[in-house]
């Protein structure tokens, strides 16, 4: 089972996500943007009653792959879903590498120099976040925003503890400290 974003979406649980723009706890456009900022590549289809040109542009710019307005033709919707799934099956495998480090988001496995590396779920999520955006510098606040749900926000000391634990494990596995 993959890691959770706090909204029921898990990294390896879905081939495609269908979102309504008007969800109860967070709108579909915001959730789509958040999924993409976390590096999730699964296709996202927004299915909603909002059908103005501005709404469509906002949805697609937030990371949705397609946008279908209600009322919709069911055959057209299923054809769009099949097309999105065909495109996804041709995508490159999402294995992330850096030096001798290899992270597979689908299986939640990490190896270093071809040896398994055992990480806590938060250490795994932190490493995945950093590998997906190798040129970005994350503040503790940005890490919290990306890795924790609104219901369980930690303090910055907790983030530093997870970073320290991850660094120690990577160093023990033979990766150079940076």
GURO-814104 format. One line per 5 residues: number of its first residue (from 1); for each residue x, y, z of C-alpha. Coordinates in steps of 0.25 Angstrom, whole numbers, plus 5000, padded with zeros to 4 digits. Example, Ala and Ser with C-alpha at 12.3 -4.5 7.8 and 13.67 -1.06 7.14 Angstrom:
! GURO-814104
1> 5049 4982 5031 | 5055 4996 5029
//
This chain:
! GURO-814104
1> 5000 5000 5000 | 5005 5014 4996 | 5007 5026 5005 | 4995 5035 5007 | 4993 5050 5004
6> 4982 5051 5015 | 4971 5051 5005 | 4969 5037 5002 | 4979 5037 4990 | 4990 5027 4991
11> 5002 5027 4982 | 5001 5013 4977 | 4986 5010 4979 | 4980 5017 4967 | 4982 5016 4952
16> 4974 5028 4949 | 4967 5039 4958 | 4953 5045 4955 | 4951 5058 4963 | 4939 5067 4965
21> 4943 5082 4966 | 4934 5083 4977 | 4938 5073 4988 | 4935 5075 5003 | 4948 5077 5009
26> 4957 5082 4998 | 4953 5086 4984 | 4957 5077 4972 | 4966 5087 4966 | 4974 5089 4978
31> 4975 5074 4981 | 4980 5072 4966 | 4991 5083 4968 | 4995 5076 4981 | 4996 5062 4975
36> 5005 5068 4964 | 5013 5076 4973 | 5016 5062 4980 | 5020 5056 4967 | 5009 5047 4965
41> 5007 5044 4950 | 4994 5036 4950 | 4984 5042 4940 | 4974 5052 4946 | 4960 5055 4940
46> 4952 5066 4946 | 4937 5063 4945 | 4929 5075 4949 | 4917 5084 4947 | 4926 5096 4945
51> 4928 5098 4931 | 4933 5112 4928 | 4945 5114 4920 | 4952 5120 4932 | 4949 5108 4940
56> 4954 5098 4930 | 4967 5106 4928 | 4969 5106 4944 | 4967 5091 4944 | 4976 5087 4933
61> 4987 5097 4938 | 4986 5091 4952 | 4990 5077 4946 | 4977 5070 4941 | 4979 5062 4928
66> 4965 5064 4924 | 4952 5072 4928 | 4938 5067 4926 | 4926 5076 4929 | 4913 5071 4934
71> 4903 5066 4929 | 4912 5057 4921 | 4910 5045 4911 | 4914 5033 4919 | 4920 5026 4906
76> 4929 5039 4904 | 4934 5039 4918 | 4938 5024 4918 | 4945 5026 4904 | 4953 5038 4911
81> 4956 5029 4922 | 4961 5018 4913 | 4970 5028 4905 | 4976 5034 4918 | 4979 5019 4923
86> 4985 5016 4910 | 4994 5028 4911 | 4998 5024 4925 | 5002 5010 4921 | 5012 5016 4911
91> 5019 5025 4922 | 5033 5022 4927 | 5034 5014 4940 | 5034 5024 4951 | 5047 5018 4958
96> 5055 5030 4963 | 5070 5029 4964 | 5082 5037 4969 | 5096 5032 4969 | 5094 5018 4975
101> 5081 5021 4981 | 5068 5015 4975 | 5054 5018 4980 | 5042 5011 4974 | 5029 5018 4978
106> 5020 5007 4973 | 5026 4997 4982 | 5031 5006 4993 | 5045 5000 4992 | 5058 5007 4994
111> 5072 5001 4991 | 5085 5007 4992 | 5097 5001 4984 | 5087 4990 4981 | 5084 4987 4996
116> 5071 4989 5002 | 5069 5001 5010 | 5059 5001 5021 | 5052 5014 5023 | 5040 5019 5032
121> 5028 5024 5023 | 5032 5038 5026 | 5046 5036 5022 | 5042 5029 5010 | 5032 5041 5006
126> 5043 5051 5009 | 5053 5044 5000 | 5043 5043 4989 | 5040 5058 4990 | 5054 5061 4989
131> 5057 5052 4978 | 5045 5057 4970 | 5050 5071 4971 | 5066 5070 4972 | 5068 5085 4969
136> 5058 5090 4979 | 5062 5095 4993 | 5051 5091 5003 | 5048 5099 5016 | 5043 5091 5028
141> 5029 5098 5025 | 5029 5093 5010 | 5033 5079 5015 | 5021 5080 5025 | 5012 5085 5014
146> 5016 5074 5005 | 5017 5062 5014 | 5006 5064 5025 | 4991 5065 5025 | 4984 5077 5031
151> 4979 5068 5042 | 4993 5064 5047 | 5003 5076 5045 | 5016 5074 5053 | 5026 5085 5057
156> 5038 5088 5050 | 5046 5080 5060 | 5039 5067 5056 | 5043 5070 5041 | 5058 5072 5045
161> 5057 5059 5053 | 5052 5052 5040 | 5063 5058 5032 | 5074 5054 5042 | 5069 5040 5042
166> 5069 5039 5027 | 5083 5045 5026 | 5088 5035 5036 | 5082 5023 5028 | 5087 5028 5015
171> 5101 5031 5021 | 5101 5017 5027 | 5097 5011 5014 | 5110 5018 5007 | 5104 5030 5001
176> 5113 5042 5002 | 5108 5053 5012 | 5104 5066 5006
//
